C-alpha cells in the first residue's frame, strides 16, 4: 500500500543507511564500537515502535 509512495521509500532507505553505517562501525571495532552499539540498540528500539505504529496505521486504512 505504501510501497509506491516516494516519501516512504526515501525514509526507509534513510533508516536502512543509518543502521548499515552503525553496523559497519560495530564491526570495525575500536573505541567507537561501544558508542555504535549503544546507538544501534537505541535505533532498534525506535524502529520497533515505528513498525508497530505503521502496522496499526495500515490496519486503520485497510478497515476504512
C-alpha atoms as an extended CHARMM CRD file, in Angstrom:
* protein
*
        64  EXT
         1         1  UNK       CA              0.0000000000        0.0000000000        0.0000000000  PROA      1               0.0000000000
         2         2  UNK       CA              2.8190000000        2.3980000000        0.8420000000  PROA      2               0.0000000000
         3         3  UNK       CA              5.4210000000        0.8020000000       -1.4170000000  PROA      3               0.0000000000
         4         4  UNK       CA              4.7150000000        3.2540000000       -4.2430000000  PROA      4               0.0000000000
         5         5  UNK       CA              4.9850000000        6.3260000000       -2.0260000000  PROA      5               0.0000000000
         6         6  UNK       CA              8.2820000000        8.1330000000       -2.7260000000  PROA      6               0.0000000000
         7         7  UNK       CA              8.4050000000        9.7940000000        0.6890000000  PROA      7               0.0000000000
         8         8  UNK       CA              8.0070000000        6.4620000000        2.4780000000  PROA      8               0.0000000000
         9         9  UNK       CA             10.5890000000        4.8110000000        0.2470000000  PROA      9               0.0000000000
        10        10  UNK       CA             13.0950000000        7.6060000000        0.8970000000  PROA      10              0.0000000000
        11        11  UNK       CA             12.5200000000        7.4150000000        4.6540000000  PROA      11              0.0000000000
        12        12  UNK       CA             13.0080000000        3.6310000000        4.6960000000  PROA      12              0.0000000000
        13        13  UNK       CA             16.2230000000        3.9710000000        2.6820000000  PROA      13              0.0000000000
        14        14  UNK       CA             17.4490000000        6.6470000000        5.0990000000  PROA      14              0.0000000000
        15        15  UNK       CA             16.7480000000        4.4010000000        8.0970000000  PROA      15              0.0000000000
        16        16  UNK       CA             18.4690000000        1.4370000000        6.4220000000  PROA      16              0.0000000000
        17        17  UNK       CA             21.5400000000        3.5110000000        5.5650000000  PROA      17              0.0000000000
        18        18  UNK       CA             21.8220000000        4.7750000000        9.1510000000  PROA      18              0.0000000000
        19        19  UNK       CA             21.5430000000        1.2330000000       10.5410000000  PROA      19              0.0000000000
        20        20  UNK       CA             24.0550000000       -0.0230000000        7.9850000000  PROA      20              0.0000000000
        21        21  UNK       CA             26.6140000000        2.5920000000        8.9780000000  PROA      21              0.0000000000
        22        22  UNK       CA             26.1590000000        1.7150000000       12.6590000000  PROA      22              0.0000000000
        23        23  UNK       CA             26.6690000000       -1.9750000000       11.9040000000  PROA      23              0.0000000000
        24        24  UNK       CA             29.8490000000       -1.1780000000        9.9680000000  PROA      24              0.0000000000
        25        25  UNK       CA             31.1220000000        0.8800000000       12.9040000000  PROA      25              0.0000000000
        26        26  UNK       CA             30.4340000000       -2.0350000000       15.2400000000  PROA      26              0.0000000000
        27        27  UNK       CA             32.2840000000       -4.4580000000       13.0060000000  PROA      27              0.0000000000
        28        28  UNK       CA             35.3330000000       -2.2010000000       12.7170000000  PROA      28              0.0000000000
        29        29  UNK       CA             35.8170000000       -2.2240000000       16.4590000000  PROA      29              0.0000000000
        30        30  UNK       CA             37.9520000000        0.2780000000       18.2630000000  PROA      30              0.0000000000
        31        31  UNK       CA             36.8700000000        2.9310000000       20.7150000000  PROA      31              0.0000000000
        32        32  UNK       CA             33.7710000000        3.8600000000       18.7360000000  PROA      32              0.0000000000
        33        33  UNK       CA             32.4120000000        0.2970000000       18.8630000000  PROA      33              0.0000000000
        34        34  UNK       CA             30.6560000000        0.7160000000       22.2100000000  PROA      34              0.0000000000
        35        35  UNK       CA             29.1400000000        4.0260000000       21.1730000000  PROA      35              0.0000000000
        36        36  UNK       CA             27.9250000000        2.4830000000       17.9210000000  PROA      36              0.0000000000
        37        37  UNK       CA             26.4630000000       -0.4980000000       19.8060000000  PROA      37              0.0000000000
        38        38  UNK       CA             24.5200000000        1.8030000000       22.1240000000  PROA      38              0.0000000000
        39        39  UNK       CA             23.2200000000        3.8090000000       19.1580000000  PROA      39              0.0000000000
        40        40  UNK       CA             22.2910000000        0.5850000000       17.3940000000  PROA      40              0.0000000000
        41        41  UNK       CA             20.3320000000       -0.6030000000       20.4250000000  PROA      41              0.0000000000
        42        42  UNK       CA             18.5020000000        2.7290000000       20.5700000000  PROA      42              0.0000000000
        43        43  UNK       CA             17.7320000000        2.5850000000       16.8340000000  PROA      43              0.0000000000
        44        44  UNK       CA             16.4190000000       -0.9500000000       17.2260000000  PROA      44              0.0000000000
        45        45  UNK       CA             14.0200000000        0.1320000000       19.9470000000  PROA      45              0.0000000000
        46        46  UNK       CA             12.8700000000        3.1590000000       17.9310000000  PROA      46              0.0000000000
        47        47  UNK       CA             12.3400000000        1.0810000000       14.7910000000  PROA      47              0.0000000000
        48        48  UNK       CA             10.3350000000       -1.4390000000       16.7940000000  PROA      48              0.0000000000
        49        49  UNK       CA              7.8890000000        1.2680000000       17.8630000000  PROA      49              0.0000000000
        50        50  UNK       CA              7.8110000000        2.8540000000       14.4060000000  PROA      50              0.0000000000
        51        51  UNK       CA              6.9740000000       -0.5240000000       12.8800000000  PROA      51              0.0000000000
        52        52  UNK       CA              4.1780000000       -1.1360000000       15.3780000000  PROA      52              0.0000000000
        53        53  UNK       CA              2.7260000000        2.3380000000       14.7180000000  PROA      53              0.0000000000
        54        54  UNK       CA              2.9040000000        1.8470000000       10.9570000000  PROA      54              0.0000000000
        55        55  UNK       CA              1.2320000000       -1.5500000000       11.2460000000  PROA      55              0.0000000000
        56        56  UNK       CA             -1.5980000000       -0.0070000000       13.2620000000  PROA      56              0.0000000000
        57        57  UNK       CA             -1.9490000000        2.8310000000       10.7590000000  PROA      57              0.0000000000
        58        58  UNK       CA             -2.1400000000        0.4180000000        7.8140000000  PROA      58              0.0000000000
        59        59  UNK       CA             -4.7960000000       -1.6020000000        9.6460000000  PROA      59              0.0000000000
        60        60  UNK       CA             -6.8800000000        1.5650000000       10.0220000000  PROA      60              0.0000000000
        61        61  UNK       CA             -6.5340000000        2.3880000000        6.3150000000  PROA      61              0.0000000000
        62        62  UNK       CA             -7.4890000000       -1.1440000000        5.3120000000  PROA      62              0.0000000000
        63        63  UNK       CA            -10.5400000000       -1.0770000000        7.5590000000  PROA      63              0.0000000000
        64        64  UNK       CA            -11.7750000000        2.2110000000        6.0700000000  PROA      64              0.0000000000
